[in-house]
Amino acid sequence: MTIDEVAAELRVSVPTVRWLRQGGRFAPAVRVGRRLLWDRDVITDWIDQHREPTVARKTVSSTAKSPHLSFPDPRHAPTRAVRAEGFRGTGPGPHDLDQGSR
């Protein structure tokens, strides 16, 4: 595989492959003249060795509701103004500037 093919296989740019190789963090290549070539099996082995360990995730029931997204009491739901404009702090902001002083 050429460096272009390796980059396409890994879905990264050619400079990223060069950067990894120059730092000694990539699969070894074979130099043929001025070209660098990789064996597909070597790339596949390198990918397997650098795969992140999988972490078991908790499954969430489709009927379970997130406490952060539901408002059981309508008095605790944000108002339309807060949802539309977002939170405004207590200090002066760009919306508080006097337009005549510019």
Secondary structure, DSSP 4 states (H G I P E B T S, - for coil): --HHHHHHHHTS-HHHHHHHHHTT-S---EEETTEEE--HHHHHHHHHHTPPPP-------TT---TTT--SSGGGSPPHHHHHH----SS--GGGS-GGG-
